[in-house]
C-alpha cells in the first residue's frame, strides 16, 4: 500500500507541476467567453441568461445559463463582431458588451457582470440556446436534469441512469464507477427509508421534481465519512418566487402511470409549499429461470432446475409540506414535513422445482410464492441559518427526525404431487423500524479580505435505532390456521442501537492565481448496542473510531480548462439489509440471513481528472484507483436438502482501476448530444485459504450512455436516450448486463403554461433477459430474469397561477446529511 501511495503522489506532482504548461498550449486556440453574474451585493445570480448575438444583425449565435455560483461560459462561435447581453427575472438586462473575435483574440474573461434589481411581475424569458446538460466544476460534475424531457413520468432512478459515472440497474440499485457503496442525499437530507434501501427510496422521487444531480467523487471532510464510491446529491426544484401557484403533471401508460400536484404560497417573509406525487406500476409481467448444480466431493452431483411466471405491481407516493421564514436580512428559519409510502407486491406463479441426481429425477415440486415489500416514512426537519455582512460567512444548526416502518413478508404454498391442491404453507412476517434523530452544526468563515482562504468546521451526532421483529408460521393446507414456529432462530426480535459522533475541520486555500487546495480531517466515533429479545444469542459489537483525511488539489487553466487530483479515505457501515438476522427464504432453495456482527469497510481513493472545451464541446477524462479492505462480501455454503445458504462477512478485498470519459457536444443552439463511457478493471479476493470457500475474480466492466436533444419550431422538442451496462464482475460470478432506450416528443401551449407529449420506452423489444452466474468450488448456478418493459405513455402538465420575483436575499438551503450505511446494491443518501 505504501508503494501505491508514493507512486500516486509522484504522479500527482509530475502531472500538476510539469504538465500544466503543455495542457495550456494544446488548448490555447479554443473560442470561449467566461464570466460571473452578480447583483449589487456581489452575490451570484444563479441561472441568469447569457446571450451572444451578431453586432450587425442582432441574430442569436450562442447562449448559456449561469450555474449556482453565477459563472458561465460560451463556446461555439467564430470570428466576428458580437454583443453579449445578460438577463434574469427581476433584474434589468445588462448593457450590451461589445466583443471583437479574431484568430489571435478569441478568449474573453469578462469578470463580474453586475445586474440591477427591478420589481416586476414574472414574465416569460426566452433563453436563446440550450443550457448544457453536463457542467464540470472544481469539485463536482453536475447533470442538469430539468432539461431532460425523456424522463417525464419517471422517477429518480430514471434520471440517474443519464448521469455520467453512474450506473443504475433495472431494480434501481445505483453504483458509481463500479462501487455500490455511495452516499445519496436529497437536498442535503437523508431519510430513514434510505438507510434500508436506496433503490426503493429513489422510486418515490418524481423525475419532474429534480433540478440537477451532482456527482462528487472525492468528498471533503465536511461530508460524512461513509461511501467508498463517492457522493450523489439530488437537487430538487425550489420555489423562490412570490405569489400563489399550482402545477399539475401526469402520465398514463401501458405499464405505469402517475399523478402529481404542487402548490406554493409566498407572501412577504413567509412561504408555504404543499406537494404530492403518486406513481403506480402494473401489468409488469416476466419470468424466472434458475439452474444450480451442487458439487458433492464424493462425485454425486445434484442438479436443480427452477422456473416460474412473474407478476409485479407497485404503488409509490410522497407528500411534502414546507415552511420558510425570513426573520431579517441575516437570519432564516426553514422546516418541512414529509410522508411517503412504497408498496411492492411480487408474485411467482407456479414455481416449479425439479431435482436430479445425475440423470435421475428425484423430485418435482410446485409452489406459489407471494412477496410483499411495504413501507411508510415520515421525516421532519427544522433548520436555522445565520449569515453575516461579510460574504460567505455562515452559521447553521440543522435537525432531523426520521422514521421508516417497513414490512417484508412472504408466503410459500406447496402443492401435492399431482399439482392440484395446496398441502403445506409457510409464512414469514418481518416488521422493521428504522428511526433516526440528528443534530448538526456548521460554521463557514473566510479568512482575510481576499476571499482566497475559507475555513469550515462543525460537529454532528446521529442517534439511530433499528428493529427487526420476525416470525415464521406453518400451516398444513389452505384452510388450516398458521402456527408459529417458536424456535428463536426463526421467531425473534433484533434491536440495534447506534450512536455516531463526528467533528470535522476543512481549509480551502487559493494560491498561485489558478491553484486551489482543499484539505480536511474528520473524526467519527461509533458506539453500538445490539441484542435479541427472546434469546442470549451473541451480539457483542465493539465501539470504534476512525480518522478520515481528504485532499483535493486543482488548477484552472487560463482558458477555463481544469486539472484535478484527489485522495480521500472513506468508511462504509453495514445497513440493516446486511445486519438483519431474519431468514429470507421466499425461494426455499436460496436462503439469506444477515450478520449482526459485521464491521465497517475502509477504502482509500486516488483520482485524477482533466476537463477541456473544444469548439463548443466539453470533454472530461477521469482516472482512479480504489482499494477496499474488510469488504462485506457474501459467503455461500450448501446445507442439507440441497439449499444454498448466504450470509455476509468482512472477508473481502476489492481493487478497481478505472477510466471515465464523457462529452457534451453543442452542435447548434437547437441541437446537442452528450455521451459517456465508463470502464474499470475489478479485482476481488475474499482472502480465505480453505479451498471450499476461497474465491477470487477479476475482469473489465464497461457501461455507456448517449443522449440527444433537438428543439423544433413552434415549441416542439424531441429527445432520445439510450443506456447500456455491461456484465458486472462479482466475487463469485457475474451479474448480467442490460440496455434500455427511450424517445420523447413534447409541445408547449397556452404561452408555455402547459405541456403535452408522447413517450415510448424500449419499443423495439418486447422482452429482454438478464443472466446472472455464480461459481464456487461446491456451487454452479445460472439464473435468468426476463422482463417485458415496453411502454408507451402520454405526458401532460399545466401551471396555474401568477408569480413575481422574490427580491429578498438569496441563500443556500441547509439541511442534515446522514450518509453512513452500506446498502445492498444501493448507497446511502449531498447538499451543495
C-alpha positions in Angstrom: 0.0 0.0 0.0 2.9 2.3 0.8 4.3 1.8 -2.7 1.0 2.7 -4.2 0.7 5.9 -2.1 4.2 7.1 -3.0 3.6 6.3 -6.7 0.4 8.2 -6.7 1.9 11.2 -5.1 4.8 11.3 -7.6 2.3 11.1 -10.5 0.3 13.9 -9.0 3.4 16.1 -8.5 4.6 15.4 -12.1 1.2 16.0 -13.6 0.3 19.2 -11.7 3.8 20.6 -11.6 5.1 19.9 -15.1 2.2 19.1 -17.3 0.1 22.2 -17.0 2.0 24.2 -19.4 1.7 21.6 -22.1 -2.0 21.3 -21.5 -2.4 25.0 -21.7 -0.6 25.1 -25.1 -2.7 22.3 -26.5 -6.0 24.1 -25.9 -5.0 27.7 -26.3 -6.9 28.1 -29.5 -10.3 27.4 -28.0 -13.0 30.0 -28.6 -14.6 30.8 -25.3 -16.3 33.6 -23.2 -16.4 33.3 -19.5 -17.6 35.5 -16.6 -19.7 35.7 -13.5 -23.1 37.3 -13.0 -23.6 39.1 -9.6 -26.0 41.5 -8.0 -25.1 44.8 -6.3 -24.2 43.0 -3.1 -21.8 40.8 -5.2 -24.0 37.7 -4.5 -24.1 35.3 -7.5 -27.2 35.5 -9.7 -27.8 31.8 -10.3 -29.3 30.7 -13.7 -29.0 34.1 -15.4 -29.4 34.0 -19.2 -26.4 35.0 -21.3 -26.9 35.6 -25.0 -24.3 36.3 -27.7 -25.7 38.0 -30.9 -24.2 39.3 -34.1 -23.5 43.1 -33.7 -24.9 44.0 -37.1 -28.0 41.7 -37.5 -28.7 41.0 -33.8 -29.0 37.4 -34.8 -28.5 34.8 -32.0 -25.2 32.9 -32.2 -24.8 31.1 -28.9 -26.1 31.3 -25.3 -25.6 29.9 -21.8 -27.2 29.8 -18.4 -25.1 30.7 -15.3 -24.6 27.9 -12.7 -25.3 28.0 -9.0 -22.3 30.3 -8.5 -23.3 32.7 -11.3 -20.5 31.5 -13.5 -21.0 30.9 -17.2 -19.0 30.0 -20.3 -20.0 30.2 -24.0 -18.4 28.4 -26.9 -19.5 27.5 -30.5 -18.8 30.9 -32.1 -16.5 32.1 -34.9 -14.6 35.2 -35.8 -16.7 38.4 -36.0 -18.2 41.3 -34.1 -20.7 40.4 -31.3 -22.7 41.8 -28.5 -23.3 40.0 -25.2 -26.3 40.6 -23.0 -27.2 39.2 -19.6 -30.7 39.0 -18.1 -32.6 37.3 -15.3 -36.1 37.6 -13.9 -36.4 40.6 -11.5 -33.3 42.3 -12.9 -32.7 44.9 -15.6 -31.0 43.5 -18.7 -27.3 44.4 -18.7 -25.8 46.9 -21.1 -24.5 45.1 -24.2 -20.9 44.2 -24.1 -19.1 44.6 -27.5 -16.7 41.8 -28.4 -14.4 41.5 -31.5 -13.3 37.9 -32.1 -10.2 37.3 -34.2 -7.9 34.2 -34.7 -5.5 35.8 -32.2 -8.1 37.2 -29.8 -10.7 34.5 -29.1 -10.8 34.0 -25.4 -12.5 36.6 -23.1 -12.8 36.5 -19.3 -15.3 39.3 -18.6 -15.0 39.0 -14.8 -18.1 40.1 -12.8 -21.1 41.4 -14.7 -23.4 43.1 -12.3 -27.2 43.2 -12.7 -29.5 45.8 -11.1 -32.7 44.5 -9.5 -36.2 45.6 -10.6 -39.6 44.8 -9.1 -41.8 43.4 -11.9 -44.3 40.6 -12.4 -42.9 37.4 -13.7 -42.7 37.5 -17.5 -41.7 34.8 -20.0 -38.0 34.8 -20.6 -36.8 33.3 -23.9 -33.3 31.8 -23.5 -31.6 31.5 -26.8 -29.6 28.4 -26.9 -29.7 25.4 -24.6 -28.3 25.2 -21.2 -25.7 22.4 -21.0 -26.9 19.1 -19.7 -23.5 18.5 -18.1 -21.3 21.0 -16.2 -17.9 20.4 -14.8 -16.9 22.3 -11.7 -13.9 22.3 -9.4 -15.2 19.7 -7.0 -18.1 18.0 -8.8 -19.9 17.1 -12.1 -23.4 18.5 -12.5 -26.2 16.9 -14.6 -29.0 19.5 -15.3 -31.9 17.1 -15.2 -34.6 19.8 -15.7 -33.5 20.0 -19.4 -34.2 16.2 -20.0 -37.8 15.6 -21.1 -37.3 11.9 -21.7 -37.7 11.2 -18.0 -41.2 12.7 -17.8 -43.4 10.3 -15.9 -40.4 8.5 -14.4 -38.6 8.7 -11.1 -35.1 9.5 -9.7 -33.7 6.2 -10.9 -34.6 7.1 -14.5 -32.7 10.4 -14.1 -29.7 8.8 -12.5 -29.3 6.5 -15.5 -28.4 9.5 -17.6 -25.7 10.9 -15.3 -22.1 10.3 -16.2 -20.1 8.0 -13.9 -23.3 6.4 -12.5 -24.9 3.1 -13.3 -28.4 2.0 -12.4 -29.7 -1.5 -12.8 -33.3 -2.4 -13.5 -34.2 -2.7 -9.8 -32.9 0.9 -9.2 -29.7 -0.1 -7.5 -27.1 2.7 -8.0 -23.3 2.4 -8.4 -20.6 5.0 -9.0 -17.7 3.8 -11.1 -18.4 0.2 -10.2 -19.0 0.8 -6.4 -22.5 0.4 -5.0 -21.3 1.9 -1.6 -22.1 5.6 -2.2 -23.8 8.4 -0.4 -27.0 9.6 -2.0 -28.5 12.8 -0.4 -31.7 14.6 -1.4 -31.3 18.4 -0.9 -28.8 17.6 1.9 -31.0 15.2 3.8 -31.2 11.5 4.3 -34.5 9.9 5.4 -34.7 6.6 7.2 -36.1 4.8 4.2 -32.7 5.3 2.5 -30.9 3.6 5.4 -32.9 0.5 4.5 -32.9 0.5 0.6 -31.8 3.3 -1.6 -33.3 1.7 -4.7 -36.8 1.9 -3.3 -36.3 5.4 -2.0 -35.4 6.7 -5.4 -38.7 5.4 -6.8 -40.6 7.8 -4.5 -39.0 10.9 -6.1 -40.7 12.1 -9.4 -38.3 13.0 -12.2 -40.2 16.2 -12.8 -39.2 17.5 -9.3 -35.4 17.0 -9.9 -33.5 20.1 -10.9 -30.0 18.6 -11.1 -27.8 15.7 -9.9 -24.3 16.4 -8.5 -21.6 13.8 -8.6 -18.7 14.2 -6.1 -16.1 11.5 -6.4 -13.8 12.9 -3.7 -15.9 14.4 -0.9 -14.2 16.8 1.6 -14.1 16.4 5.4 -17.4 18.3 5.6 -19.3 15.3 4.5 -19.9 12.1 6.4 -17.1 9.5 6.0 -19.4 6.9 4.6 -19.3 5.9 0.9 -16.4 4.2 -0.9 -17.5 5.3 -4.3 -18.3 9.0 -3.6 -21.3 11.2 -3.1 -24.5 11.9 -5.1 -26.6 15.0 -4.4 -30.1 15.1 -5.9 -31.1 18.7 -6.0 -34.9 19.3 -6.3 -36.6 22.3 -7.7 -37.1 25.0 -5.0 -39.6 27.9 -5.3 -38.0 31.3 -4.6 -41.0 33.3 -6.0 -43.7 35.5 -4.6 -47.4 34.8 -5.1 -49.6 31.7 -5.5 -49.1 28.9 -7.9 -50.3 25.4 -8.7 -48.8 22.9 -11.1 -50.3 19.6 -12.1 -48.5 16.9 -14.0 -49.5 13.4 -15.0 -48.6 10.5 -17.3 -50.5 7.4 -18.4 -49.0 4.4 -20.0 -49.4 0.7 -20.6 -47.3 -0.4 -17.6 -47.2 2.7 -15.4 -49.0 6.0 -14.7 -48.5 8.9 -12.3 -50.3 11.9 -11.0 -48.7 14.8 -9.2 -49.6 18.3 -7.9 -47.5 21.1 -6.4 -48.8 24.3 -4.8 -46.9 27.2 -3.2 -47.8 30.4 -1.4 -45.2 33.1 -0.8 -46.2 36.4 0.8 -43.6 38.7 2.3 -41.2 36.9 4.7 -43.2 33.7 4.9 -43.6 30.9 2.4 -45.6 27.6 2.3 -45.4 24.7 -0.1 -47.5 21.6 -0.5 -46.7 18.9 -3.0 -47.6 15.3 -3.7 -46.8 12.7 -6.2 -48.1 9.2 -6.8 -46.8 6.6 -9.2 -48.2 3.1 -10.0 -46.8 0.2 -11.9 -48.9 -2.6 -13.2 -49.1 -5.2 -15.9 -45.3 -5.9 -15.3 -45.1 -9.5 -16.5 -42.0 -11.7 -16.8 -40.4 -15.0 -16.0 -37.7 -16.5 -13.8 -35.4 -19.4 -14.5 -32.7 -20.9 -12.3 -30.3 -23.8 -12.8 -27.9 -24.8 -10.0 -25.6 -27.7 -9.7 -24.2 -28.7 -6.2 -20.9 -30.5 -6.4 -20.5 -33.3 -4.0 -16.9 -34.2 -3.0 -17.8 -37.8 -3.5 -18.8 -37.2 -7.1 -22.6 -37.4 -6.8 -23.7 -34.1 -8.2 -27.2 -32.7 -7.7 -28.8 -30.6 -10.4 -31.8 -28.4 -9.7 -34.0 -26.6 -12.3 -36.5 -23.9 -11.4 -38.9 -21.8 -13.5 -41.9 -19.5 -12.8 -44.0 -16.8 -14.4 -43.8 -13.5 -12.5 -46.2 -10.6 -11.9 -45.2 -7.3 -10.2 -47.4 -4.4 -9.1 -46.2 -1.3 -7.3 -47.5 1.9 -5.8 -45.4 4.8 -4.6 -46.3 8.2 -3.2 -44.6 11.1 -1.4 -46.1 14.2 0.0 -44.4 17.3 1.4 -45.3 20.3 3.5 -42.7 23.0 3.6 -42.3 26.3 5.5 -39.7 29.1 5.5 -39.5 32.4 7.3 -37.1 35.3 6.8 -36.6 36.7 10.3 -34.5 39.6 8.9 -31.7 40.1 6.4 -29.3 37.7 8.1 -31.5 35.1 9.9 -33.7 32.4 8.4 -35.8 29.5 9.5 -37.0 26.5 7.5 -39.0 23.4 8.3 -40.6 20.6 6.4 -42.7 17.5 7.0 -42.6 14.7 4.5 -44.5 11.4 4.4 -44.1 8.6 1.9 -45.5 5.2 1.0 -43.9 2.4 -1.0 -45.8 -0.8 -1.8 -44.3 -3.6 -3.9 -46.1 -6.9 -4.4 -44.2 -9.6 -6.3 -45.8 -12.9 -7.4 -44.2 -16.1 -8.7 -47.0 -18.3 -10.2 -46.1 -21.9 -10.4 -42.5 -22.0 -9.2 -41.6 -25.5 -10.5 -38.5 -27.1 -8.9 -37.1 -30.3 -10.5 -34.2 -32.1 -8.6 -31.9 -34.5 -10.4 -29.2 -36.8 -9.0 -27.0 -37.4 -12.0 -29.7 -38.0 -14.7 -32.4 -39.4 -12.3 -35.3 -37.2 -11.3 -35.6 -37.3 -7.6 -38.5 -34.9 -7.0 -40.7 -32.3 -8.7 -42.3 -29.6 -6.5 -44.7 -26.8 -7.4 -45.1 -23.7 -5.3 -46.8 -20.3 -5.4 -44.7 -17.5 -3.8 -46.1 -14.1 -2.8 -43.7 -11.5 -1.5 -44.8 -8.1 -0.1 -42.3 -5.3 0.5 -44.2 -2.4 2.1 -43.1 0.7 3.9 -44.2 4.2 5.0 -41.9 7.0 6.0 -42.1 10.3 7.9 -39.4 12.9 8.0 -39.4 16.2 9.9 -36.6 18.7 9.9 -36.1 22.2 11.4 -33.1 24.4 10.4 -31.8 27.8 11.4 -29.3 29.7 9.3 -27.4 32.9 10.1 -25.5 34.8 7.5 -23.3 37.9 8.0 -22.4 41.1 6.2 -19.1 39.5 5.3 -19.7 37.4 2.2 -19.5 33.6 2.5 -19.6 33.7 6.3 -22.4 31.5 7.7 -23.5 29.6 10.8 -26.2 26.9 10.7 -28.0 24.5 13.0 -29.9 21.6 11.4 -32.0 18.9 13.0 -33.8 15.9 11.5 -36.2 13.3 12.9 -36.9 10.4 10.5 -38.8 7.1 10.9 -39.4 4.3 8.4 -41.9 1.5 9.2 -41.3 -1.4 6.8 -42.7 -4.8 6.2 -41.0 -7.6 4.3 -43.2 -10.7 4.3 -43.6 -13.8 2.1 -45.9 -16.7 1.8 -44.8 -20.0 0.2 -47.6 -22.5 -0.7 -46.6 -26.1 -1.7 -48.8 -28.3 -3.9 -49.2 -32.0 -3.7 -47.6 -34.4 -6.2 -50.4 -34.0 -8.7 -50.1 -30.2 -8.5 -53.9 -29.7 -7.9 -54.1 -29.0 -4.2 -52.0 -27.0 -1.6 -50.9 -29.2 1.2 -48.4 -27.1 3.1 -47.8 -23.4 3.6 -45.0 -21.3 5.2 -45.3 -17.6 6.1 -42.7 -15.2 7.3 -43.7 -11.9 8.9 -40.9 -9.3 9.3 -41.8 -5.9 10.6 -39.0 -3.4 10.8 -38.3 0.1 12.1 -35.5 2.5 11.2 -35.5 5.6 13.4 -33.1 8.5 13.5 -32.5 11.8 15.3 -29.7 14.0 14.1 -28.4 17.4 15.1 -25.6 19.2 13.1 -23.7 22.4 13.5 -21.8 24.0 10.6 -19.7 27.2 10.6 -18.0 28.7 7.5 -15.8 31.8 7.5 -13.4 33.4 5.0 -10.0 34.3 6.3 -8.6 37.7 5.4 -10.1 40.1 2.9 -9.1 38.5 -0.4 -11.6 35.6 -0.2 -9.0 33.1 -1.2 -9.0 31.3 2.2 -12.1 29.6 3.7 -12.3 27.7 7.0 -15.1 25.3 7.7 -15.7 23.3 10.9 -18.6 21.6 12.5 -19.9 18.7 14.6 -22.7 16.1 14.2 -24.5 13.5 16.2 -26.7 10.7 14.9 -28.8 8.5 17.2 -30.1 5.6 15.2 -32.3 2.7 16.2 -33.2 -0.3 14.0 -35.6 -3.1 15.0 -36.4 -6.3 13.1 -39.3 -8.3 14.6 -39.6 -11.5 12.7 -41.7 -14.7 13.0 -42.2 -17.9 11.0 -45.6 -19.7 10.7 -46.6 -23.0 9.3 -49.9 -24.5 8.1 -50.9 -27.9 6.7 -53.3 -26.7 4.0 -55.3 -23.8 2.6 -57.9 -23.9 5.3 -55.7 -24.8 8.3 -54.6 -22.0 10.7 -51.0 -20.9 10.8 -49.0 -22.0 13.9 -45.9 -20.0 14.9 -42.5 -21.7 14.9 -41.1 -20.9 18.4 -37.5 -21.6 17.5 -35.6 -18.4 18.4 -33.7 -18.7 15.1 -36.9 -18.2 13.2 -39.0 -16.1 15.6 -37.3 -13.3 17.5 -36.7 -9.6 17.7 -33.4 -7.9 16.9 -32.6 -4.5 18.4 -29.7 -2.4 17.0 -28.8 1.0 18.6 -26.1 3.1 17.0 -24.6 6.4 18.0 -22.2 8.3 15.7 -20.5 11.4 16.9 -18.3 13.3 14.5 -16.3 16.5 14.1 -14.5 18.0 11.1 -12.2 20.8 10.0 -11.7 21.8 6.4 -9.5 24.5 4.9 -9.6 25.9 1.4 -6.6 27.9 0.0 -6.3 29.5 -3.4 -2.7 30.2 -4.4 -0.6 31.0 -7.4 -3.7 32.5 -9.1 -5.1 29.3 -10.6 -4.4 26.7 -8.0 -6.9 25.6 -5.3 -6.1 23.3 -2.4 -8.9 21.9 -0.1 -7.7 19.7 2.7 -9.6 18.4 5.8 -9.7 15.9 8.5 -12.8 14.3 10.0 -13.1 12.0 13.1 -16.0 9.7 13.8 -16.6 7.6 16.8 -19.3 4.9 16.7 -20.9 3.0 19.7 -23.3 0.1 19.1 -25.6 -1.9 21.3 -27.4 -4.9 19.9 -29.5 -7.7 21.5 -32.1 -10.3 20.8 -35.3 -10.1 22.8 -36.0 -13.9 23.1 -32.6 -15.4 23.4 -29.0 -14.9 24.6 -27.6 -15.1 21.0 -24.2 -13.2 20.9 -24.4 -9.7 19.6 -21.4 -8.0 21.2 -20.1 -5.4 18.8 -17.1 -3.3 19.8 -17.0 0.5 19.6 -14.7 2.0 17.1 -13.3 5.4 15.9 -11.8 6.4 12.6 -9.9 9.4 11.2 -10.8 10.3 7.7 -8.4 12.6 5.8 -9.2 14.2 2.4 -7.1 16.3 0.0 -8.3 18.0 -3.2 -5.9 19.9 -5.5 -6.9 21.6 -8.7 -5.6 24.0 -11.3 -7.8 26.1 -13.6 -6.0 26.8 -16.8 -6.2 30.2 -18.5 -8.9 29.2 -21.0 -11.2 27.6 -18.4 -9.9 24.0 -18.6 -9.3 22.2 -15.4 -7.0 19.6 -13.9 -7.7 17.9 -10.5 -6.1 15.4 -8.3 -7.5 14.0 -5.0 -7.1 11.5 -2.2 -9.5 10.5 0.5 -10.3 7.7 2.9 -13.9 6.5 3.4 -15.8 4.3 5.8 -18.8 2.1 5.0 -21.0 0.9 7.8 -23.3 -2.0 7.2 -27.1 -1.2 6.9 -30.0 -3.3 8.3 -30.0 -5.2 5.0 -26.7 -6.8 5.9 -27.3 -7.0 9.7 -30.9 -8.4 9.7 -30.9 -11.9 11.2 -34.3 -12.7 9.8 -34.1 -15.7 7.4 -35.3 -14.8 3.9 -36.5 -18.0 2.3 -39.1 -17.0 -0.3 -37.3 -19.4 -2.6 -36.6 -22.3 -0.2 -33.5 -23.4 -2.2 -31.8 -20.0 -1.8 -31.8 -18.8 1.8 -30.3 -15.5 3.0 -29.6 -14.3 6.6 -27.8 -11.2 7.7 -24.9 -11.0 10.2 -25.3 -8.6 13.2 -21.6 -8.8 14.0 -20.3 -7.1 10.8 -17.6 -4.4 11.0 -17.3 -1.4 8.6 -15.3 -1.3 5.4 -12.4 1.1 4.8 -11.4 2.4 1.4 -8.6 4.6 0.0 -9.4 6.5 -3.1 -6.9 8.1 -5.6 -8.2 10.2 -8.5 -7.0 12.4 -11.3 -9.1 14.2 -13.9 -8.8 16.7 -16.8 -11.6 18.8 -18.3 -11.4 20.7 -21.6 -13.6 22.5 -24.1 -13.0 22.2 -27.8 -15.1 24.1 -30.4 -18.3 24.2 -28.4 -17.8 20.7 -26.8 -16.8 19.8 -23.3 -14.7 16.7 -22.7 -13.7 15.1 -19.3 -11.2 12.3 -18.6 -11.1 10.8 -15.1 -8.8 8.0 -13.9 -8.9 6.5 -10.5 -7.7 3.7 -8.2 -9.7 2.4 -5.3 -8.6 -0.1 -2.6 -11.1 -1.5 0.0 -10.2 -3.7 3.0 -12.6 -5.5 5.2 -15.1 -5.6 2.3 -18.5 -7.0 3.2 -19.0 -10.0 0.8 -21.5 -12.8 0.7 -20.4 -16.2 2.0 -22.3 -19.1 0.4 -22.4 -22.7 1.7 -24.5 -25.8 0.8 -26.8 -27.0 3.6 -28.9 -30.1 3.9 -31.7 -30.7 1.4 -29.6 -29.0 -1.3 -30.1 -25.5 0.0 -27.7 -22.6 -0.8 -27.3 -20.6 2.3 -25.9 -17.0 2.0 -24.7 -14.7 4.8 -22.2 -11.9 5.0 -18.6 -11.5 6.3 -15.8 -8.9 6.3 -13.6 -11.2 4.3 -13.1 -9.3 1.0 -10.6 -7.0 -0.6 -11.6 -5.0 -3.6 -9.4 -3.1 -6.0 -10.6 -1.1 -9.0 -8.6 0.7 -11.8 -10.9 2.9 -13.8 -11.2 5.4 -16.6 -14.3 7.5 -17.3 -14.7 9.7 -20.4 -17.7 11.9 -21.2 -18.5 14.7 -23.6 -21.2 17.2 -24.2 -21.4 18.5 -27.8 -23.5 21.6 -28.7 -24.0 21.1 -32.4 -26.0 24.3 -32.6 -28.3 26.4 -30.4 -31.1 23.8 -31.1 -29.2 20.5 -31.2 -27.0 18.9 -28.6 -25.6 15.4 -27.9 -23.9 14.1 -24.9 -22.5 10.7 -24.1 -20.1 8.9 -21.8 -18.2 5.6 -21.4 -17.2 4.3 -18.0 -14.8 1.3 -17.7 -12.8 -0.2 -14.9 -10.9 -3.3 -14.1 -12.0 -5.0 -10.9 -10.1 -7.5 -8.7 -11.8 -9.2 -5.8 -10.5 -11.7 -3.3 -12.1 -13.0 -0.1 -8.7 -13.9 1.5 -9.7 -17.4 2.6 -7.3 -20.3 2.3 -9.9 -23.2 2.6 -10.3 -24.4 -1.0 -14.0 -25.0 -0.3 -14.6 -21.3 0.4 -11.7 -19.4 -1.2 -12.8 -17.1 -4.0 -11.3 -14.5 -6.3 -12.4 -12.9 -9.6 -11.3 -10.1 -11.9 -12.2 -8.6 -15.2 -13.3 -5.4 -17.1 -16.7 -3.8 -16.6 -18.0 -1.3 -19.3 -21.1 0.9 -19.4 -22.1 3.8 -21.7 -24.9 6.2 -22.4 -26.0 8.5 -25.3 -28.4 11.4 -25.1 -29.7 13.7 -27.9 -31.9 16.8 -27.8 -33.4 18.8 -30.7 -35.6 21.9 -30.5 -38.2 22.0 -33.3 -40.2 25.0 -34.5 -43.5 26.1 -32.8 -42.5 25.0 -29.3 -41.9 21.3 -30.2 -39.0 19.4 -28.7 -37.7 15.8 -29.3 -35.3 13.9 -27.0 -33.8 10.5 -27.2 -31.8 8.4 -24.7 -30.0 5.1 -24.6 -28.1 3.3 -21.9 -26.1 0.1 -21.7 -24.5 -1.6 -18.7 -22.2 -4.5 -19.4 -21.7 -7.6 -17.3 -20.5 -6.8 -13.8 -17.7 -8.8 -12.1 -18.6 -10.1 -8.6 -16.6 -12.1 -6.1 -18.2 -15.5 -7.0 -19.5 -14.9 -10.5 -21.1 -12.2 -12.7 -24.2 -10.1 -12.9 -25.7 -9.8 -16.3 -25.8 -6.6 -18.4 -28.8 -4.9 -20.0 -29.7 -2.0 -22.2 -32.7 0.5 -22.3 -33.7 3.3 -24.6 -36.5 5.9 -24.8 -37.9 8.6 -27.1 -40.0 11.7 -26.1 -41.9 14.3 -28.2 -43.4 17.3 -26.4 -45.2 20.5 -27.3 -45.8 23.6 -25.1 -49.1 25.5 -25.4 -51.0 28.4 -23.9 -48.0 30.7 -23.5 -45.9 27.7 -22.2 -48.2 27.2 -19.2 -49.0 23.6 -20.4 -47.0 20.8 -22.0 -48.4 17.7 -23.7 -46.3 14.9 -25.2 -45.8 11.3 -26.1 -43.1 8.9 -24.8 -42.0 5.5 -25.8 -39.6 3.1 -24.0 -37.9 0.0 -25.3 -40.3 0.0 -28.3 -38.3 -2.4 -30.4 -38.0 -5.1 -27.6 -41.0 -6.9 -26.2 -38.8 -8.7 -23.6 -35.2 -8.9 -22.6 -33.2 -11.2 -20.3 -30.7 -10.7 -17.6 -28.3 -13.6 -16.9 -26.5 -14.0 -13.5 -23.9 -16.6 -12.8 -22.4 -18.0 -9.6 -19.4 -20.2 -9.3 -17.8 -21.7 -6.2 -15.9 -25.0 -5.5 -19.3 -26.5 -4.5 -21.9 -24.5 -6.4 -22.5 -23.7 -10.1 -25.6 -21.5 -10.7 -27.1 -19.7 -13.6 -30.3 -17.7 -13.3 -32.3 -15.7 -15.9 -34.8 -13.0 -15.2 -37.0 -11.8 -18.1 -38.9 -8.6 -18.1 -41.4 -7.1 -20.5 -40.8 -3.4 -20.2 -42.0 -2.0 -23.5 -44.1 1.1 -22.5 -46.0 3.8 -24.3 -47.2 6.9 -22.4 -48.8 10.3 -22.7 -47.4 13.1 -20.7 -49.3 16.2 -19.6 -48.5 19.1 -17.3 -50.2 22.5 -16.6 -49.3 25.5 -14.5 -51.9 27.8 -12.8 -51.1 31.0 -11.0 -49.1 34.2 -11.3 -45.8 34.7 -9.6 -43.4 37.6 -9.1 -39.8 37.6 -8.3 -38.8 37.5 -4.6 -36.4 40.4 -4.1 -35.2 39.0 -0.8 -31.7 37.8 -0.1 -30.7 34.6 -1.9 -29.3 31.9 0.4 -28.2 28.3 0.2 -30.6 25.8 1.7 -29.1 23.9 4.6 -30.1 20.5 5.9 -28.9 17.5 7.8 -27.0 14.8 5.9 -26.8 11.2 7.2 -24.5 9.2 4.9 -23.0 6.2 6.8 -24.7 3.0 5.9 -23.7 0.4 3.3 -26.6 -0.7 1.1 -27.1 -3.9 -0.8 -27.0 -2.8 -4.4 -27.5 0.8 -3.5 -25.9 3.5 -1.5 -26.8 5.8 1.3 -28.5 9.2 0.9 -25.5 15.9 -0.5 -26.2 19.1 -0.4 -24.1 21.6 -2.2 
